Amino acid sequence: MKQVLVNVAKASNVAKIIVIWNNPETNPPGDGHWPEVSVPVQVIHSKYNRLSNRFYPYDEIETDCVLSIDDDITMVTPAELDFGYRVWVENADRLVGFPPRYHSVNNFELKYVSEWISNISMVLTGVSFYHKYYHFLFTSALPDGIKDWIDGHMNCEDIAMNFLIANSTGKAPIKVLARKKFKSSATGLSSDMSSHLVARDICLRHFNEAFGQTILHSVEFRADPVLFKEQDLIDDMNLYYSDGAL
Amino acid sequence: MKQVLVNVAKASNVAKIIVIWNNPETNPPGDGHWPEVSVPVQVIHSKYNRLSNRFYPYDEIETDCVLSIDDDITMVTPAELDFGYRVWVENADRLVGFPPRYHSVNNFELKYVSEWISNISMVLTGVSFYHKYYHFLFTSALPDGIKDWIDGHMNCEDIAMNFLIANSTGKAPIKVLARKKFKSSATGLSSDMSSHLVARDICLRHFNEAFGQTILHSVEFRADPVLFKEQDLIDDMNLYYSDGAL
């Protein structure tokens, strides 16, 4: 988690970092035990370990834009976060994220798709940008039972957020940048992974029923830096790929 | 021009092709002299050779979306046009195009920038998608004198369209796909090209004054197919790059 803090603090336009400490039994580290970063860090110690805490409209959130990021997401560089933020600024009603997902419909049955295909209809919220307004909607305007489902199953808060924003806007999320960095989680085929996918299928169908219709919206484009992959023609290209991994 | 017709007709979702024949003295070819394509072709013979004819709200335009394309744009494939259209559908208030441009501001002086940089604030309308509503705005709601300027100079109708849409929406245009195909026109350095750029600078400043403020909006992203440049990981990538040129 410390690496995530250091990474996020290096991005531009960060007002503060809010840590949601979801372990009620263990106190978060004290003031001296956090990495020294250039922005204020506030820690919120949750009373209950609820997955939905992630999307609670905390008073501490003061900016319009929220970057929601898991404590193990260290593969996204500060420059890539900057790029994601700039795309969000231009699409402030949408969910902007990195690894995408899709929902397929076969014989009226929804399926959660994590393979590499040309369509996307969701982005994972493990590293995503959205307007803080959606914290209010998530907490007070989800269809009955969805929040309890999420907290009970400890899963699918991200799928619910995708449904919620699609339902509010009628628009698809926006995926930024290429996907290679996330491939381990995207292409895993272990039995553990299969059971994960089955659970996601179930969430998808349950939420779809709760919202009353298939509201996820599919698109076929992602957002790249204007000069992405034109490196052979000019030198000044690596702005968003400074680590050479993409 | 015939090649353009054949190309455009091969794209999906084309309702009809409207040819604006801007030579008042010469009749357009008769019915038998157009390439046989799968969509209706209507020819409008202009009374006057005005550049602004391009953006007139012809009754013949029946769809919401207009693909405006010059008669020599043969380097964009039908699949790439399909992709551009899909991006437009998701951004129907914006101008969606291929080669981008930028306006820089130095000491309060605007400059037209066609170099390869990370920002874009315009796209050329020589091959672009937009809502037909902008034909009405262009014809009836441009600031005084701009349409005459365009017809008098036979230049800069595209810059004016970028101003008009930026002024209506407060948003930037969207550039789709990489830029390599257009490099000859983008990097030309002949004296002819320099005088072209000087003329464009003058247009930019004139329109800026006419609109009363700098309304062009700059962004740092373009739209790519979801799987663009991930070819090394899966095979099914060449959907939008079937000719291998990009």
Boltz contact constraints between the chains, C-beta under 6 A:
constraints:
  - contact:
      token1: [A, 86]
      token2: [B, 220]
      max_distance: 6.0
  - contact:
      token1: [A, 87]
      token2: [B, 221]
      max_distance: 6.0
  - contact:
      token1: [A, 90]
      token2: [B, 219]
      max_distance: 6.0
  - contact:
      token1: [A, 116]
      token2: [B, 234]
      max_distance: 6.0
  - contact:
      token1: [A, 118]
      token2: [B, 226]
      max_distance: 6.0
  - contact:
      token1: [A, 118]
      token2: [B, 227]
      max_distance: 6.0
  - contact:
      token1: [A, 120]
      token2: [B, 226]
      max_distance: 6.0
  - contact:
      token1: [A, 178]
      token2: [B, 230]
      max_distance: 6.0
  - contact:
      token1: [A, 219]
      token2: [B, 90]
      max_distance: 6.0
  - contact:
      token1: [A, 220]
      token2: [B, 86]
      max_distance: 6.0
  - contact:
      token1: [A, 220]
      token2: [B, 226]
      max_distance: 6.0
  - contact:
      token1: [A, 221]
      token2: [B, 87]
      max_distance: 6.0
  - contact:
      token1: [A, 221]
      token2: [B, 223]
      max_distance: 6.0
  - contact:
      token1: [A, 222]
      token2: [B, 224]
      max_distance: 6.0
  - contact:
      token1: [A, 222]
      token2: [B, 226]
      max_distance: 6.0
  - contact:
      token1: [A, 223]
      token2: [B, 221]
      max_distance: 6.0
  - contact:
      token1: [A, 224]
      token2: [B, 222]
      max_distance: 6.0
  - contact:
      token1: [A, 224]
      token2: [B, 224]
      max_distance: 6.0
  - contact:
      token1: [A, 226]
      token2: [B, 118]
      max_distance: 6.0
  - contact:
      token1: [A, 226]
      token2: [B, 120]
      max_distance: 6.0
  - contact:
      token1: [A, 226]
      token2: [B, 220]
      max_distance: 6.0
  - contact:
      token1: [A, 226]
      token2: [B, 222]
      max_distance: 6.0
  - contact:
      token1: [A, 227]
      token2: [B, 118]
      max_distance: 6.0
  - contact:
      token1: [A, 229]
      token2: [B, 229]
      max_distance: 6.0
  - contact:
      token1: [A, 230]
      token2: [B, 178]
      max_distance: 6.0
  - contact:
      token1: [A, 234]
      token2: [B, 116]
      max_distance: 6.0
